[in-house]
Amino acid sequence: MLPSHTCINTSFFQPSAFLMIGIPGLEAVHGCISIPFSAMYTAALTGNGLILLAVRRTPSLHQPMYYFLSILALTDVGLTLSTLPTTLAVLWFDYRLIGFNACLVQMFFLHSFSVVESSVLLAMSFDRFVAISTPLHYAGVLTNNVIIRIGLAIVTRATVSLFPLPFLLKRLNFCPGKILLSHSFCFHADVMKRACADITVNIIYGLYIVLSTVGIDSLLVVLSYTLILHTVMGLASPRERVRALNTCVSHISAVMVFYIPVIGVSMIHRFGRHLPPIVHALVAYVYLMVPPVLNPIIYSVKSKPIRDAMLRVLMRQG
């Protein structure tokens, strides 16, 4: 499968750097756009940092549910930091250049943190299932050692899945000259389509990663909540049912905030080739920036223990 801009020159060429567009069609107002972007990055880092401090400094939150929330917050910090340097460099200083190898490193971490986030949300759904179906054995099933093993398995899975991706891109031939990327960061699908070579292997492996990670995770999350709903419906009183389901509201919201943009990005890249470039850019920014911003808000609003612990951290800092 050859891209439309295949080169006639068959000599192997690899660019020393790429040029990032930023937000296509809005280059003239990047300075103004940088204000809401900076606010979102600040909110993501501050909110997730507060969650990490709150859980660490509050002994009553040293429970499996909040440990998983800490892993989610740490993942959101990593996802935010993956795109922050290049995005703000483009918007603030109109600095659009990114080295080829630096681009591949950014792409690896960006997609790895996305896979980790999907896996953490799956682990949190398992946590809710154990808490509701076998509450008396909850602490015995999800011990600290089990949580550590789950965390290591999540990181290993993401690393192993994404490790071949940069090397598959390095084997591709690119056209000489300036190569423009459609975003202010390196996205696999975007970099791959800039090659002047057969990218069939890259497409197949990219699809494999999506299906074997996010695809499987989303199905298992649905299965977990099907089992949770079955368990809840078996409870004696409506009040117990509402109380049990209420413990899942925050996680369900986080799942929707993550998976809906993921589905949007996948659909856009596969079926939205004729859409304006700005649509591709905005959907990608929503996918990467909205979950880290909204997750701390969701959990601080719906979880009183987290909200109170975050307020205590702010008061101590003040």
C-alpha positions in Angstrom: 0.0 0.0 0.0 1.7 3.2 -1.2 0.8 6.7 -0.1 -0.4 9.1 -2.7 2.8 11.1 -2.5 5.1 8.2 -3.4 8.5 9.4 -4.6 10.0 8.5 -7.9 13.5 8.5 -6.4 14.1 5.1 -4.9 17.2 6.0 -2.8 16.7 5.6 0.9 16.2 8.9 2.7 15.4 9.6 6.4 14.7 13.2 7.4 16.8 14.8 10.2 13.7 16.5 11.4 10.0 17.1 10.9 8.0 20.4 10.8 4.9 20.5 13.0 1.9 22.5 11.8 0.2 22.9 15.1 -3.5 23.6 14.4 -4.0 23.7 10.6 -5.6 26.8 9.4 -5.2 28.7 12.7 -1.5 29.3 12.6 -2.1 33.1 12.7 -3.8 32.9 16.0 -1.6 30.4 17.8 -0.7 33.0 20.4 -4.4 33.3 21.4 -5.0 29.6 21.3 -2.0 29.0 23.6 -4.0 30.6 26.5 -6.6 27.8 26.8 -4.0 25.1 26.0 -1.7 26.4 28.8 -4.7 26.5 31.1 -5.5 22.9 30.3 -2.0 21.7 30.8 -1.8 23.6 34.1 -5.1 22.1 35.2 -4.1 18.5 34.3 -0.7 18.7 36.1 -2.1 20.5 39.1 -5.2 18.2 39.5 -3.4 14.9 39.1 -0.5 16.2 41.3 -3.0 17.0 44.0 -4.5 13.5 43.8 -1.1 11.9 44.1 -0.3 14.1 47.2 -3.7 13.5 48.7 -3.4 9.7 48.5 0.2 9.7 49.7 -0.5 11.9 52.8 -3.8 10.5 53.8 -3.5 7.0 55.6 -7.3 6.4 55.2 -6.9 6.5 51.4 -4.2 3.7 51.5 -6.7 1.3 49.9 -6.7 -0.6 46.5 -9.3 1.8 44.9 -7.2 4.9 45.7 -3.9 3.1 44.7 -5.3 2.5 41.3 -6.5 6.1 41.2 -2.9 7.2 41.9 -1.6 5.1 39.0 -4.3 6.7 36.8 -3.2 10.2 37.9 0.5 9.3 37.4 -0.4 8.1 33.9 -2.2 11.3 33.1 0.8 13.3 34.2 3.0 11.3 31.9 0.5 11.7 29.0 0.4 15.4 29.6 4.1 15.8 29.7 4.5 13.8 26.5 2.9 16.5 24.4 3.4 19.7 26.5 6.9 20.7 25.3 6.3 20.5 21.6 2.7 21.9 21.7 3.6 24.9 23.8 6.8 25.5 21.7 4.7 25.7 18.6 1.9 27.8 20.1 4.2 30.2 22.2 7.3 30.5 20.1 6.3 29.2 16.7 9.1 26.7 17.0 8.0 23.8 14.7 11.1 21.7 14.3 11.4 18.3 16.0 14.3 15.8 15.3 13.5 12.5 13.7 14.7 10.4 16.7 13.1 12.8 19.2 9.8 12.4 17.3 10.0 8.6 17.6 10.7 8.9 21.3 7.8 11.2 21.8 5.5 9.0 19.8 6.6 5.9 21.8 5.8 7.5 25.2 2.6 9.2 24.0 1.1 5.9 22.8 2.6 3.9 25.7 0.8 6.1 28.2 -2.4 5.8 26.3 -2.2 2.0 26.5 -1.3 2.2 30.2 -4.3 4.4 30.8 -6.6 1.9 29.1 -5.1 -0.9 31.2 -5.5 1.0 34.4 -9.1 1.7 33.7 -9.6 -2.1 33.2 -7.8 -2.8 36.5 -10.1 -0.2 38.2 -13.2 -2.0 36.8 -11.8 -5.3 38.2 -11.4 -3.5 41.6 -15.0 -2.3 41.5 -16.2 -5.9 40.6 -14.3 -7.4 43.6 -15.5 -4.7 46.0 -19.1 -5.2 45.1 -19.3 -9.0 44.5 -17.1 -10.1 47.4 -16.8 -7.2 49.8 -15.6 -9.4 52.7 -12.7 -10.7 50.7 -11.8 -7.3 49.0 -8.7 -6.5 51.1 -7.5 -10.1 50.9 -7.8 -10.3 47.1 -6.3 -6.9 46.2 -3.3 -6.9 48.5 -0.4 -4.5 48.1 1.6 -7.2 46.4 -1.2 -7.9 43.9 -1.5 -4.2 43.1 2.2 -3.9 42.5 2.2 -6.9 40.2 -0.8 -5.5 38.3 1.1 -2.2 37.9 4.2 -3.9 36.6 2.1 -6.1 34.2 0.5 -2.9 32.8 3.8 -1.1 32.2 5.4 -4.3 30.7 2.4 -4.8 28.4 2.5 -1.2 27.1 6.3 -1.3 26.6 6.4 -4.6 24.8 3.4 -3.7 22.6 4.9 -0.3 21.5 8.6 -1.2 21.4 8.6 -2.3 17.7 6.8 0.8 16.5 9.7 3.2 16.3 11.8 0.6 14.5 9.1 -0.1 12.0 9.1 3.6 11.2 12.9 3.8 11.0 12.9 1.2 8.2 10.7 3.4 6.0 11.9 5.6 3.1 10.8 9.3 3.2 10.8 11.8 0.4 13.6 14.4 0.5 12.6 17.9 1.5 10.5 19.4 4.3 8.0 16.9 5.8 5.0 18.5 7.6 3.2 16.8 10.5 -0.4 17.6 11.0 -0.1 18.1 14.8 2.2 19.7 17.3 3.3 16.3 18.4 4.3 13.0 16.8 1.3 10.6 16.2 2.0 7.2 14.7 -0.6 7.4 12.0 0.5 10.9 11.1 4.2 10.0 10.8 3.5 6.8 9.0 1.5 8.5 6.2 4.5 10.8 5.5 6.6 7.9 4.2 7.2 7.2 0.5 7.1 3.5 0.9 4.9 0.5 1.4 3.3 1.0 4.9 1.2 -2.1 4.9 3.2 -3.7 7.8 2.9 -0.5 9.8 -0.8 -0.3 9.3 -1.3 -4.0 10.3 0.8 -3.6 13.4 -0.9 -0.4 14.4 -4.3 -2.1 14.1 -3.0 -5.0 16.0 -1.9 -2.8 18.9 -5.3 -1.0 19.0 -7.2 -4.3 19.0 -5.0 -6.2 21.4 -4.9 -3.3 24.0 -7.6 -0.8 23.9 -10.0 -3.1 22.0 -9.7 -6.0 24.5 -9.6 -3.6 27.5 -12.9 -2.0 26.4 -14.6 -5.4 26.0 -13.4 -6.6 29.4 -14.6 -3.3 31.0 -18.0 -3.9 29.5 -17.9 -7.5 30.8 -16.9 -6.3 34.3 -19.8 -3.9 34.5 -22.2 -6.6 33.2 -21.1 -8.8 36.1 -21.3 -5.9 38.5 -24.9 -5.0 37.3 -25.9 -8.7 37.7 -24.5 -8.7 41.3 -26.1 -5.4 42.1 -29.5 -6.6 40.9 -29.2 -9.5 43.3 -29.0 -7.2 46.3 -32.0 -7.2 48.7 -32.9 -3.5 49.0 -33.0 -0.7 46.4 -31.0 1.4 48.8 -28.1 -1.1 48.7 -28.3 -1.2 44.9 -28.0 2.6 44.6 -25.1 2.7 47.2 -23.2 0.0 45.3 -23.7 1.6 41.9 -22.8 5.0 43.3 -19.2 3.7 44.0 -18.8 3.1 40.2 -20.0 6.5 38.9 -16.6 8.1 39.0 -15.0 5.2 37.2 -17.7 4.9 34.6 -17.3 8.7 33.9 -13.5 8.2 33.5 -14.0 5.3 31.1 -16.3 7.3 28.9 -14.0 10.3 29.0 -11.1 8.1 27.7 -12.8 5.6 25.3 -15.1 8.0 23.5 -12.2 10.2 22.2 -10.2 7.0 21.4 -13.0 5.7 19.2 -13.3 9.2 17.6 -9.6 9.2 16.8 -9.7 5.7 15.3 -12.8 6.5 13.2 -11.3 9.7 11.9 -8.0 8.2 10.9 -9.7 5.3 9.1 -12.8 6.8 7.6 -12.3 10.6 7.7 -9.5 11.1 5.2 -11.5 13.7 3.3 -12.4 15.8 6.4 -10.6 19.1 6.9 -7.2 18.8 8.7 -8.4 20.9 11.6 -11.0 18.2 12.4 -8.2 15.6 12.7 -6.1 18.0 14.9 -9.0 18.9 17.2 -10.0 15.2 17.7 -6.4 14.3 18.5 -6.1 17.1 21.1 -9.4 16.1 22.7 -8.1 12.5 23.0 -4.8 13.5 24.6 -5.7 16.5 26.7 -9.3 16.1 27.9 -8.9 12.9 30.1 -6.0 14.2 32.1 -7.9 17.5 32.7 -11.3 15.9 33.6 -10.3 12.8 35.6 -9.2 14.8 38.7 -12.4 16.9 38.5 -14.6 13.8 38.2 -13.0 12.1 41.2 -12.9 15.2 43.4 -16.6 15.9 42.7 -17.9 12.3 43.1 -15.5 11.1 45.9 -15.8 12.9 49.2 -12.7 11.3 50.7 -10.6 12.4 47.7 -12.1 15.9 47.8 -11.5 16.3 51.5 -7.9 15.0 51.2 -7.2 17.4 48.3 -8.5 20.3 50.3 -6.3 19.4 53.2 -3.3 19.3 50.8 -4.2 22.8 49.5 -4.6 24.2 53.0 -1.2 22.8 54.0 0.4 24.3 50.9 -1.2 27.6 51.6 
